[in-house]
Amino acid sequence: MFNRLFKMFSRDIGIDLGTANTLVYVRGRGIIINEPSIVAINKKTGQVLNVGAEAKKMVGRTPGHIMAVYPLIDGVISDFEVTEQMLRYFFNKVHKDTYNFLVRPRVVIGIPSGVTEVERRAVEDAVRNAGAREVYLVEEPMAAAIGSGMPISEAVGNMIVDIGGGTTDIAVISLGGIVVSRNLRVAGEKMNEDIIQYARDKFQLLLGRRSAEEIKIIIGAVEPLQENLTAAIKGRDLVSGLPKEIIISDAEISEAIAPSVNAIISEIRSVVEETPPELIADLMTRGIYLAGGGSLLRGLPEMVQRATGITTRLAEDPLTAVVRGCGIILENVDSLKEILVNQ
């Protein structure tokens, strides 16, 4: 009886719970939430002040008693209670026209491949404690492949590279299963750190996390571009302690993030080298697909193609590939149960 009641008042949800951003798909409505995975907390009272976009505005601008928390690090939960509160906020936002005590959605949520049983259980428990009545876990590269329209259930090789905020997932998929995979804790956030360190070493400039991410989005490239993009960055001069502005180029950004990019390219090559010959033949025909925010770096598909000899292209709308995959699973959960991790 209660299950029927909860089903009546709850909307089934697909979630891409990312290190940098959380996206929420609602059955029958599509993607309705895309917000940063940040929670602002009053340390004196433990009260949650803001979540998502509003909390991001407070990063680096808060007094001592207010703390902006990133509850996920490298794609896994680092602060269980804050993650639970963030998820509850998103659940309530989806069901704002419903009585909170009746909100018990069925949830499909993506997790990085290669996570431990403890990390997997932490995600499942956080979602249940936030109010879900049923939780289905799917590995993010599988969700990204489904969201990119790949025929993952057929006897053909499909290769997806999902470069998120905290992790890069690389997988070759066939017959509804992952044949070869790698999970690399080098992705968008590590590139931001690379840019911060580069600005410190080369320009004696102290950059904030948000500034590094913004400059990466504006002129980020994996190798120098022909059009020579530039942008201004502002920070604090480490010598004088005063504000300082410099002009930085795409060539300098590509130099800054080169260690992270090279690590990702190396892992992609390793996965290709381990792929069975029959599936390699399929990949030569079908190509490699890139998804996730990190795949939007200028010149990355061309670099991957040179490194592997396999045609490489961006998935359609790479930023939402994982959550769209979770949504497709949500709509067809009975027929796709074999790809779920916890079934």
C-alpha positions as CSV (number, residue, x, y, z in Angstrom):
1,M,0.0,0.0,0.0
2,F,2.7,2.5,1.0
3,N,4.7,1.6,-2.1
4,R,1.7,2.5,-4.3
5,L,1.3,5.8,-2.4
6,F,5.0,6.7,-2.7
7,K,4.9,5.8,-6.4
8,M,1.9,8.0,-6.9
9,F,3.5,11.1,-5.4
10,S,7.2,10.5,-6.3
11,R,8.9,11.1,-9.6
12,D,11.6,8.6,-10.7
13,I,15.0,10.2,-10.9
14,G,18.3,9.6,-12.7
15,I,21.4,11.2,-11.2
16,D,24.9,11.9,-12.4
17,L,26.5,12.6,-9.0
18,G,29.7,14.2,-10.1
19,T,32.7,15.7,-8.3
20,A,32.1,19.1,-10.0
21,N,28.4,19.0,-10.9
22,T,25.3,17.0,-10.2
23,L,22.7,16.6,-12.9
24,V,19.2,15.2,-12.3
25,Y,16.9,13.6,-14.9
26,V,13.2,13.3,-14.0
27,R,11.2,10.6,-15.7
28,G,8.9,12.1,-18.3
29,R,10.4,15.6,-18.0
30,G,14.1,15.3,-18.9
31,I,17.1,17.0,-17.3
32,I,15.8,19.6,-14.9
33,I,18.8,20.2,-12.5
34,N,22.4,20.9,-13.4
35,E,24.2,22.4,-10.4
36,P,27.6,22.4,-8.8
37,S,28.2,19.7,-6.2
38,I,28.8,22.2,-3.4
39,V,27.2,22.7,0.0
40,A,27.6,25.9,2.1
41,I,27.5,25.1,5.9
42,N,27.5,27.2,9.0
43,K,30.2,25.5,11.1
44,K,28.8,27.0,14.4
45,T,25.3,25.4,14.0
46,G,25.9,22.7,11.4
47,Q,23.0,24.3,9.3
48,V,23.1,23.9,5.5
49,L,22.9,27.5,4.1
50,N,22.9,26.9,0.4
51,V,23.4,24.1,-2.1
52,G,24.5,24.0,-5.7
53,A,24.7,27.2,-7.7
54,E,24.0,29.5,-4.7
55,A,26.7,27.7,-2.7
56,K,29.2,28.1,-5.5
57,K,28.8,31.9,-5.4
58,M,30.1,31.7,-1.8
59,V,33.3,29.8,-2.6
60,G,36.3,31.9,-1.5
61,R,34.0,34.7,-0.3
62,T,32.8,33.3,3.1
63,P,33.6,34.5,6.6
64,G,35.4,32.1,8.9
65,H,32.3,30.4,10.3
66,I,30.8,29.5,6.9
67,M,32.4,26.7,4.9
68,A,31.8,25.7,1.3
69,V,32.1,21.9,1.2
70,Y,32.8,19.7,-1.9
71,P,31.3,16.4,-0.6
72,L,32.7,14.3,-3.4
73,I,36.4,13.9,-4.1
74,D,37.7,11.9,-7.1
75,G,34.2,10.8,-7.9
76,V,33.6,9.2,-4.5
77,I,31.8,10.4,-1.4
78,S,34.2,12.1,1.1
79,D,31.6,13.5,3.4
80,F,28.6,11.2,3.8
81,E,26.3,13.5,5.8
82,V,26.8,16.5,3.5
83,T,26.2,14.3,0.4
84,E,23.0,13.1,1.9
85,Q,21.8,16.6,2.6
86,M,22.7,17.7,-0.9
87,L,20.7,14.8,-2.4
88,R,17.8,15.5,-0.2
89,Y,17.8,19.2,-1.4
90,F,17.7,18.0,-5.0
91,F,15.0,15.5,-4.3
92,N,12.9,18.2,-2.7
93,K,13.6,20.6,-5.6
94,V,12.2,18.0,-8.0
95,H,9.2,17.4,-5.8
96,K,8.5,21.0,-4.7
97,D,4.8,20.6,-5.4
98,T,4.5,17.5,-3.3
99,Y,4.4,16.9,0.5
100,N,7.9,16.0,1.5
101,F,7.0,13.0,3.6
102,L,5.5,11.4,0.5
103,V,8.6,11.8,-1.6
104,R,10.2,8.4,-2.1
105,P,11.6,8.3,-5.6
106,R,13.1,5.3,-7.5
107,V,16.7,6.4,-8.4
108,V,19.2,5.3,-11.0
109,I,22.6,6.8,-10.1
110,G,26.0,6.6,-11.9
111,I,29.2,5.6,-10.0
112,P,32.8,5.6,-11.3
113,S,34.0,2.2,-12.6
114,G,36.5,0.5,-10.3
115,V,35.1,1.9,-7.0
116,T,35.4,-0.3,-3.9
117,E,32.5,-2.1,-2.3
118,V,32.7,0.3,0.6
119,E,32.5,3.3,-1.8
120,R,29.6,1.8,-3.7
121,R,27.7,1.1,-0.5
122,A,28.3,4.7,0.7
123,V,26.6,6.0,-2.5
124,E,23.6,3.6,-2.1
125,D,23.2,4.4,1.6
126,A,23.4,8.2,1.0
127,V,20.7,8.0,-1.7
128,R,18.4,5.8,0.5
129,N,18.9,8.1,3.5
130,A,18.1,11.1,1.4
131,G,14.7,9.5,0.7
132,A,14.9,7.0,-2.2
133,R,12.7,3.9,-2.0
134,E,14.7,2.0,-4.6
135,V,18.3,2.6,-5.7
136,Y,19.9,1.2,-8.8
137,L,23.7,1.8,-9.4
138,V,25.2,1.9,-12.9
139,E,28.9,2.4,-13.8
140,E,29.4,5.8,-15.4
141,P,31.1,4.7,-18.6
142,M,28.1,2.3,-19.2
143,A,25.6,5.2,-18.6
144,A,27.7,7.5,-20.8
145,A,27.7,4.9,-23.6
146,I,23.9,4.5,-23.4
147,G,23.4,8.2,-23.3
148,S,25.6,8.6,-26.4
149,G,23.3,6.2,-28.3
150,M,25.8,3.2,-28.5
151,P,24.3,-0.3,-29.1
152,I,25.8,-1.6,-25.8
153,S,23.7,-4.8,-25.9
154,E,24.9,-6.0,-29.3
155,A,28.0,-8.2,-30.0
156,V,30.0,-5.2,-31.2
157,G,32.8,-3.2,-29.6
158,N,32.0,0.3,-28.3
159,M,34.6,2.5,-26.6
160,I,33.7,5.4,-24.4
161,V,36.0,7.9,-22.6
162,D,34.2,9.8,-19.9
163,I,36.3,12.7,-18.6
164,G,34.5,14.2,-15.6
165,G,35.5,16.4,-12.7
166,G,37.2,13.9,-10.5
167,T,37.7,10.8,-12.6
168,T,38.3,9.7,-16.1
169,D,36.5,6.4,-17.0
170,I,37.7,4.5,-20.1
171,A,35.8,1.4,-21.2
172,V,35.3,-1.0,-24.1
173,I,31.7,-2.4,-23.9
174,S,30.2,-5.3,-25.7
175,L,27.0,-7.5,-25.1
176,G,25.9,-5.3,-22.2
177,G,29.2,-5.7,-20.2
178,I,32.5,-3.9,-19.8
179,V,35.3,-5.9,-21.5
180,V,38.3,-3.7,-20.6
181,S,38.2,-0.6,-18.5
182,R,40.4,1.9,-16.6
183,N,39.4,4.4,-13.9
184,L,41.9,7.3,-13.6
185,R,41.6,9.8,-10.8
186,V,42.9,12.5,-13.2
187,A,40.3,14.7,-14.8
188,G,38.9,18.3,-14.8
189,E,39.7,19.1,-11.1
190,K,43.3,17.9,-11.5
191,M,43.6,20.2,-14.6
192,N,42.4,23.1,-12.5
193,E,45.1,22.3,-9.9
194,D,47.7,22.2,-12.8
195,I,46.7,25.7,-13.9
196,I,46.9,27.0,-10.3
197,Q,50.4,25.5,-9.9
198,Y,51.5,26.8,-13.3
199,A,50.3,30.4,-12.4
200,R,52.2,30.2,-9.1
201,D,55.4,28.9,-10.6
202,K,55.6,31.0,-13.8
203,F,53.9,34.2,-12.8
204,Q,54.1,34.2,-8.9
205,L,50.3,34.6,-9.0
206,L,47.9,32.9,-6.5
207,L,44.8,31.8,-8.4
208,G,41.5,30.6,-6.9
209,R,39.8,27.3,-7.9
210,R,37.0,29.1,-9.7
211,S,39.3,31.4,-11.7
212,A,41.4,28.3,-12.8
213,E,38.2,26.6,-14.0
214,E,36.9,29.6,-15.8
215,I,40.2,30.2,-17.7
216,K,40.2,26.5,-18.7
217,I,36.7,26.8,-20.1
218,I,37.4,30.0,-22.0
219,I,40.8,29.1,-23.7
220,G,41.6,25.5,-22.6
221,A,43.3,23.4,-25.3
222,V,45.5,20.3,-25.2
223,E,48.0,21.9,-27.7
224,P,48.6,25.4,-29.0
225,L,45.9,26.6,-31.4
226,Q,46.4,28.4,-34.7
227,E,44.1,31.3,-33.7
228,N,46.1,32.0,-30.5
229,L,43.5,32.6,-27.9
230,T,44.2,34.8,-24.8
231,A,42.4,35.8,-21.7
232,A,43.0,37.9,-18.5
233,I,43.4,36.2,-15.2
234,K,43.3,37.9,-11.8
235,G,44.8,36.8,-8.5
236,R,47.2,37.9,-5.8
237,D,50.8,38.6,-6.4
238,L,52.8,36.2,-4.2
239,V,55.7,38.7,-3.9
240,S,53.9,41.9,-3.1
241,G,50.7,40.4,-1.8
242,L,48.7,42.9,-3.9
243,P,46.1,42.2,-6.7
244,K,47.6,41.3,-10.0
245,E,46.3,40.7,-13.5
246,I,48.1,38.9,-16.3
247,I,47.3,37.8,-19.9
248,I,47.6,34.1,-20.5
249,S,47.4,32.2,-23.8
250,D,46.0,28.9,-24.9
251,A,49.6,27.7,-25.4
252,E,50.4,28.3,-21.8
253,I,47.2,26.6,-20.6
254,S,48.1,23.5,-22.8
255,E,51.6,23.5,-21.2
256,A,50.0,23.7,-17.7
257,I,47.6,20.8,-18.2
258,A,50.0,18.6,-20.3
259,P,50.8,16.2,-17.4
260,S,47.1,15.4,-16.8
261,V,46.3,15.2,-20.5
262,N,49.3,12.9,-21.2
263,A,48.2,10.6,-18.3
264,I,44.7,10.3,-19.8
265,I,46.1,9.6,-23.3
266,S,48.4,7.0,-21.9
267,E,45.5,5.1,-20.2
268,I,43.4,5.3,-23.4
269,R,46.3,3.6,-25.3
270,S,46.6,1.0,-22.6
271,V,42.9,0.1,-22.9
272,V,43.2,-0.1,-26.7
273,E,46.2,-2.4,-26.4
274,E,44.3,-4.8,-24.1
275,T,41.2,-4.9,-26.2
276,P,40.6,-8.3,-28.0
277,P,41.4,-8.2,-31.8
278,E,37.7,-8.7,-32.9
279,L,36.6,-5.8,-30.8
280,I,39.5,-3.7,-32.1
281,A,38.2,-4.3,-35.6
282,D,34.8,-2.9,-34.4
283,L,36.5,0.1,-32.9
284,M,38.3,0.9,-36.2
285,T,34.8,1.0,-37.8
286,R,32.8,2.6,-35.0
287,G,35.4,4.9,-33.5
288,I,36.0,6.2,-29.9
289,Y,33.5,8.5,-28.3
290,L,34.5,11.2,-25.7
291,A,32.0,12.3,-23.1
292,G,32.1,14.5,-19.9
293,G,33.1,18.1,-19.5
294,G,36.8,17.4,-19.9
295,S,36.2,16.2,-23.4
296,L,35.4,19.7,-24.5
297,L,39.1,20.8,-24.3
298,R,40.0,22.0,-27.8
299,G,42.0,19.6,-29.8
300,L,41.4,16.5,-27.6
301,P,39.6,14.3,-30.1
302,E,42.4,14.9,-32.6
303,M,45.1,14.1,-30.1
304,V,43.3,10.8,-29.0
305,Q,43.0,9.9,-32.7
306,R,46.7,10.4,-33.4
307,A,47.6,8.4,-30.3
308,T,45.4,5.4,-31.1
309,G,45.0,5.4,-34.8
310,I,41.2,5.2,-34.2
311,T,38.7,7.8,-35.4
312,T,37.7,9.8,-32.3
313,R,34.6,12.1,-31.9
314,L,32.7,13.9,-29.3
315,A,29.4,12.3,-28.0
316,E,26.3,14.3,-28.6
317,D,26.1,16.8,-25.8
318,P,29.0,15.3,-23.8
319,L,28.2,17.1,-20.6
320,T,24.9,15.3,-20.1
321,A,25.8,11.9,-21.6
322,V,25.9,10.1,-18.2
323,V,22.6,11.5,-16.8
324,R,20.8,10.9,-20.1
325,G,22.1,7.3,-19.9
326,C,20.7,7.1,-16.3
327,G,17.4,8.4,-17.7
328,I,17.2,5.8,-20.4
329,I,17.9,3.1,-17.8
330,L,15.2,4.6,-15.6
331,E,12.6,4.4,-18.5
332,N,13.6,0.8,-19.3
333,V,14.8,-0.5,-15.9
334,D,13.3,-4.0,-16.3
335,S,15.0,-4.7,-19.7
336,L,18.3,-3.2,-18.7
337,K,18.7,-4.7,-15.2
338,E,21.7,-6.9,-16.3
339,I,23.9,-3.8,-16.7
340,L,23.2,-2.6,-13.1
341,V,25.9,-3.0,-10.5
342,N,23.7,-3.9,-7.5
343,Q,21.2,-6.3,-9.1
